[in-house]
Amino acid sequence: MADAGAGSRGLPGDDVLHEALEHAVAEVFSTMVGKFETLAVDVAAALPARGLAHVHFDREAVVEFRGVLEGHVTIRCNADGALDIARGLLMLDAGDSSLSIEEINDALKECANMVTGHVKTRVLDPLGGCQLSVPFVNSVATSAAAARDRMLLYKLQQGVISVEIWRREATATAA
Amino acid sequence: MNKVLIVDDSATMRKIITRVLRQAEIPCNTVLEAGNGVEGLAKLASDPDIDLILSDINMPEMNGVDFVKAVRTAHAKEKLPMIMVTTEGGEAMMKNALDLGANGYVTKPFTPESIRAALEAYLG
């Protein structure tokens, strides 16, 4: 995230966005995904201590938001983390292996959509019109060790996921 | 027994709601699915016996608000209940949908109980 002075201009600062994101993850995961454990809200400091520097992510689900603030919410995970989310949302047993890659990625997108929608309702909508993009999934190759500060990191049943919010100020202004 | 139409662009969300309906102790023997408002209208045209619609708001092609508006040109609020199921929890969006003829709404994330409660209010 950038522009720590946004709060002084009436826009939510990094702390507010981060808090809303953390609240959104807790709400969505506790209601519809299932067991989750907060590993870190300050990843750079926590990774070595938690032995998590080896964790790799191979995909990310992204939802962009546009309005007074523009940016995106990203959930990164590996195959185990994505499967945990899909099984949780679809109310399947932990050992269920019947899901296709398309079904797993679609569940990941829906999860990102709900998390971003929650942030939108709490923080972005009150600023004015805010539009969310259709969620999409990208293939990535990154590790938790490359994380920036304050990325949220969670342990699910078997996998680990990260959740981030990135923002930039909208360039267009109303006449 | 009742026939329910689920309109949501997320296949995952359609499956989740279908599972909740199957597990719910309410009479519901047929669940139809559509990926957006346009598909929803087509389903409604080909199957006029639908008893209740559960619809997302943020969808491509035709969003949920326009879908409500289109449905209400031919189906009265009392005859065909529509419940919005959406992450769009903003008051303005919900008020718009309700003003156009939606009967109620459930906000994602939801519990199976909240879906059941909404359905029980409108299904016999």
Interface residues (C-beta under 8 A of the other chain):
Chain A: E27 V28 T31 M32 A86 L89 L90 M91 E103 D106 A107 K109 E110 N113 M114 T116 G117 H118 K120 T121 D125 L132 V134
Chain B: D9 S10 A11 T12 M13 K15 I16 R19 N58 P60 T86 T87 E88 G89 G90 A92 K108 P109 F110 T111
